[in-house]
Amino acid sequence: MSQVCDEVEAALPASKAEHSPMSRLSEEIRDANLTYLMLAQQMLRVDRSEALYRLGISAEVADILLSLTTAQLLKIASSGMLLARFRFDDTLIWNLLASPKRDDPSPRIHAAILMAGQTAAKAAA
């Protein structure tokens, strides 16, 4: 992965002069997208089945992600749209994850079970 990182860094602008707030946001989105895509590829190479679950993607999307070249990663990352998204918009899950009881793992386990059910339902659809 370090070789990909080196290639990507070489392709990005060397200096970040003062830009408008929207320009900075675009750069941040590109950086987040690139990081996400590279992480997704690495996760898929290490443990495909766990990556499918953690990323919430189908096997077909995983195949596409694995086939992307560095140039394609850069082009997609620069699209201006944030690629990573929250996989759930259920307030119950958010409340369970944000539970103030740090020493009690049950809310987080409950949230993980609910999210796994959502992933399974999505895959079946």
Phi and psi restraints in degrees (value plus and minus 20) as a CYANA .aco file:
   2 SER   PHI     -83.8   -43.8
   2 SER   PSI     -51.5   -11.5
   3 GLN   PHI     -85.3   -45.3
   3 GLN   PSI     -61.6   -21.6
   4 VAL   PHI     -83.6   -43.6
   4 VAL   PSI     -62.7   -22.7
   5 CYS   PHI     -80.4   -40.4
   5 CYS   PSI     -62.6   -22.6
   6 ASP   PHI     -82.9   -42.9
   6 ASP   PSI     -62.3   -22.3
   7 GLU   PHI     -84.3   -44.3
   7 GLU   PSI     -61.5   -21.5
   8 VAL   PHI     -86.3   -46.3
   8 VAL   PSI     -65.5   -25.5
   9 GLU   PHI     -81.0   -41.0
   9 GLU   PSI     -56.4   -16.4
  10 ALA   PHI     -87.0   -47.0
  10 ALA   PSI     -50.4   -10.4
  11 ALA   PHI    -102.7   -62.7
  11 ALA   PSI     -38.7     1.3
  12 LEU   PHI    -103.6   -63.6
  12 LEU   PSI     134.2   174.2
  13 PRO   PHI     -78.5   -38.5
  13 PRO   PSI     119.3   159.3
  14 ALA   PHI     -91.4   -51.4
  14 ALA   PSI     -60.5   -20.5
  15 SER   PHI    -133.8   -93.8
  15 SER   PSI     127.3   167.3
  16 LYS   PHI    -136.3   -96.3
  16 LYS   PSI      63.6   103.6
  17 ALA   PHI     -90.3   -50.3
  17 ALA   PSI     153.7   193.7
  18 GLU   PHI     -81.0   -41.0
  18 GLU   PSI     105.9   145.9
  19 HIS   PHI    -145.7  -105.7
  19 HIS   PSI     149.4   189.4
  20 SER   PHI     -88.7   -48.7
  20 SER   PSI     140.1   180.1
  21 PRO   PHI     -76.7   -36.7
  21 PRO   PSI     -58.7   -18.7
  22 MET   PHI     -88.1   -48.1
  22 MET   PSI     -56.3   -16.3
  23 SER   PHI     -85.0   -45.0
  23 SER   PSI     -62.2   -22.2
  24 ARG   PHI     -84.5   -44.5
  24 ARG   PSI     -60.2   -20.2
  25 LEU   PHI     -83.1   -43.1
  25 LEU   PSI     -60.4   -20.4
  26 SER   PHI     -81.7   -41.7
  26 SER   PSI     -61.2   -21.2
  27 GLU   PHI     -84.8   -44.8
  27 GLU   PSI     -61.3   -21.3
  28 GLU   PHI     -84.5   -44.5
  28 GLU   PSI     -60.7   -20.7
  29 ILE   PHI     -83.3   -43.3
  29 ILE   PSI     -64.8   -24.8
  30 ARG   PHI     -79.7   -39.7
  30 ARG   PSI     -65.2   -25.2
  31 ASP   PHI     -83.1   -43.1
  31 ASP   PSI     -63.6   -23.6
  32 ALA   PHI     -83.4   -43.4
  32 ALA   PSI     -63.2   -23.2
  33 ASN   PHI     -81.8   -41.8
  33 ASN   PSI     -64.7   -24.7
  34 LEU   PHI     -84.7   -44.7
  34 LEU   PSI     -63.2   -23.2
  35 THR   PHI     -81.8   -41.8
  35 THR   PSI     -64.3   -24.3
  36 TYR   PHI     -82.4   -42.4
  36 TYR   PSI     -66.0   -26.0
  37 LEU   PHI     -83.6   -43.6
  37 LEU   PSI     -62.8   -22.8
  38 MET   PHI     -87.2   -47.2
  38 MET   PSI     -60.1   -20.1
  39 LEU   PHI     -83.6   -43.6
  39 LEU   PSI     -63.4   -23.4
  40 ALA   PHI     -80.2   -40.2
  40 ALA   PSI     -64.9   -24.9
  41 GLN   PHI     -81.2   -41.2
  41 GLN   PSI     -64.0   -24.0
  42 GLN   PHI     -84.2   -44.2
  42 GLN   PSI     -63.9   -23.9
  43 MET   PHI     -80.5   -40.5
  43 MET   PSI     -61.6   -21.6
  44 LEU   PHI     -85.9   -45.9
  44 LEU   PSI     -55.4   -15.4
  45 ARG   PHI     -91.4   -51.4
  45 ARG   PSI     -54.2   -14.2
  46 VAL   PHI     -98.1   -58.1
  46 VAL   PSI     -70.6   -30.6
  47 ASP   PHI    -171.8  -131.8
  47 ASP   PSI      74.0   114.0
  48 ARG   PHI     -77.7   -37.7
  48 ARG   PSI     -69.3   -29.3
  49 SER   PHI     -84.8   -44.8
  49 SER   PSI     -60.3   -20.3
  50 GLU   PHI     -88.8   -48.8
  50 GLU   PSI     -57.1   -17.1
  51 ALA   PHI     -83.8   -43.8
  51 ALA   PSI     -60.9   -20.9
  52 LEU   PHI     -78.4   -38.4
  52 LEU   PSI     -62.6   -22.6
  53 TYR   PHI     -88.3   -48.3
  53 TYR   PSI     -70.5   -30.5
  54 ARG   PHI     -86.4   -46.4
  54 ARG   PSI     -56.3   -16.3
  55 LEU   PHI    -103.3   -63.3
  55 LEU   PSI     -40.2    -0.2
  56 GLY   PHI      49.1    89.1
  56 GLY   PSI      18.5    58.5
  57 ILE   PHI    -138.8   -98.8
  57 ILE   PSI     143.0   183.0
  58 SER   PHI    -105.1   -65.1
  58 SER   PSI     146.6   186.6
  59 ALA   PHI     -82.8   -42.8
  59 ALA   PSI     -54.2   -14.2
  60 GLU   PHI     -86.0   -46.0
  60 GLU   PSI     -63.3   -23.3
  61 VAL   PHI     -85.4   -45.4
  61 VAL   PSI     -58.3   -18.3
  62 ALA   PHI     -80.5   -40.5
  62 ALA   PSI     -62.8   -22.8
  63 ASP   PHI     -80.7   -40.7
  63 ASP   PSI     -61.5   -21.5
  64 ILE   PHI     -84.6   -44.6
  64 ILE   PSI     -66.9   -26.9
  65 LEU   PHI     -78.2   -38.2
  65 LEU   PSI     -62.4   -22.4
  66 LEU   PHI     -87.9   -47.9
  66 LEU   PSI     -45.5    -5.5
  67 SER   PHI    -106.7   -66.7
  67 SER   PSI     -27.5    12.5
  68 LEU   PHI     -90.3   -50.3
  68 LEU   PSI     116.7   156.7
  69 THR   PHI    -105.1   -65.1
  69 THR   PSI     150.5   190.5
  70 THR   PHI     -79.6   -39.6
  70 THR   PSI     -62.6   -22.6
  71 ALA   PHI     -81.7   -41.7
  71 ALA   PSI     -60.6   -20.6
  72 GLN   PHI     -87.1   -47.1
  72 GLN   PSI     -59.1   -19.1
  73 LEU   PHI     -79.3   -39.3
  73 LEU   PSI     -65.4   -25.4
  74 LEU   PHI     -82.5   -42.5
  74 LEU   PSI     -62.7   -22.7
  75 LYS   PHI     -84.2   -44.2
  75 LYS   PSI     -65.4   -25.4
  76 ILE   PHI     -86.9   -46.9
  76 ILE   PSI     -62.2   -22.2
  77 ALA   PHI     -82.0   -42.0
  77 ALA   PSI     -49.6    -9.6
  78 SER   PHI    -107.9   -67.9
  78 SER   PSI      -9.5    30.5
  79 SER   PHI     -86.9   -46.9
  79 SER   PSI     -38.3     1.7
  80 GLY   PHI      70.9   110.9
  80 GLY   PSI     -30.4     9.6
  81 MET   PHI    -123.7   -83.7
  81 MET   PSI     114.6   154.6
  82 LEU   PHI     -91.2   -51.2
  82 LEU   PSI     100.9   140.9
  83 LEU   PHI     -98.7   -58.7
  83 LEU   PSI     -61.0   -21.0
  84 ALA   PHI     -95.7   -55.7
  84 ALA   PSI     121.5   161.5
  85 ARG   PHI    -161.6  -121.6
  85 ARG   PSI     140.5   180.5
  86 PHE   PHI     -88.4   -48.4
  86 PHE   PSI     111.6   151.6
  87 ARG   PHI    -102.7   -62.7
  87 ARG   PSI     -26.9    13.1
  88 PHE   PHI    -163.1  -123.1
  88 PHE   PSI     127.6   167.6
  89 ASP   PHI    -149.0  -109.0
  89 ASP   PSI       9.0    49.0
  90 ASP   PHI    -110.8   -70.8
  90 ASP   PSI     101.5   141.5
  91 THR   PHI     -83.6   -43.6
  91 THR   PSI     -50.8   -10.8
  92 LEU   PHI     -80.3   -40.3
  92 LEU   PSI     -65.9   -25.9
  93 ILE   PHI     -84.2   -44.2
  93 ILE   PSI     -64.4   -24.4
  94 TRP   PHI     -80.3   -40.3
  94 TRP   PSI     -63.0   -23.0
  95 ASN   PHI     -85.6   -45.6
  95 ASN   PSI     -57.9   -17.9
  96 LEU   PHI     -86.4   -46.4
  96 LEU   PSI     -62.1   -22.1
  97 LEU   PHI     -87.9   -47.9
  97 LEU   PSI     -53.9   -13.9
  98 ALA   PHI    -112.0   -72.0
  98 ALA   PSI      -6.7    33.3
  99 SER   PHI     -74.9   -34.9
  99 SER   PSI     110.8   150.8
 100 PRO   PHI     -91.7   -51.7
 100 PRO   PSI     -32.8     7.2
 101 LYS   PHI    -100.8   -60.8
 101 LYS   PSI      75.6   115.6
 102 ARG   PHI     -90.3   -50.3
 102 ARG   PSI     -52.7   -12.7
 103 ASP   PHI    -107.0   -67.0
 103 ASP   PSI     -23.5    16.5
 104 ASP   PHI    -124.6   -84.6
 104 ASP   PSI      86.6   126.6
 105 PRO   PHI     -98.1   -58.1
 105 PRO   PSI     -31.0     9.0
 106 SER   PHI     -80.5   -40.5
 106 SER   PSI     -58.8   -18.8
 107 PRO   PHI     -83.2   -43.2
 107 PRO   PSI     -58.3   -18.3
 108 ARG   PHI     -91.3   -51.3
 108 ARG   PSI     -55.7   -15.7
 109 ILE   PHI     -85.0   -45.0
 109 ILE   PSI     -63.3   -23.3
 110 HIS   PHI     -80.1   -40.1
 110 HIS   PSI     -64.0   -24.0
 111 ALA   PHI     -82.4   -42.4
 111 ALA   PSI     -62.0   -22.0
 112 ALA   PHI     -82.8   -42.8
 112 ALA   PSI     -58.8   -18.8
 113 ILE   PHI     -85.2   -45.2
 113 ILE   PSI     -64.6   -24.6
 114 LEU   PHI     -82.4   -42.4
 114 LEU   PSI     -62.9   -22.9
 115 MET   PHI     -87.0   -47.0
 115 MET   PSI     -58.0   -18.0
 116 ALA   PHI     -83.5   -43.5
 116 ALA   PSI     -58.8   -18.8
 117 GLY   PHI     -83.7   -43.7
 117 GLY   PSI     -58.4   -18.4
 118 GLN   PHI     -85.6   -45.6
 118 GLN   PSI     -60.1   -20.1
 119 THR   PHI     -84.0   -44.0
 119 THR   PSI     -63.2   -23.2
 120 ALA   PHI     -85.5   -45.5
 120 ALA   PSI     -60.5   -20.5
 121 ALA   PHI     -84.8   -44.8
 121 ALA   PSI     -59.7   -19.7
 122 LYS   PHI     -85.0   -45.0
 122 LYS   PSI     -61.1   -21.1
 123 ALA   PHI     -86.9   -46.9
 123 ALA   PSI     -53.2   -13.2
 124 ALA   PHI     -95.5   -55.5
 124 ALA   PSI     -43.7    -3.7
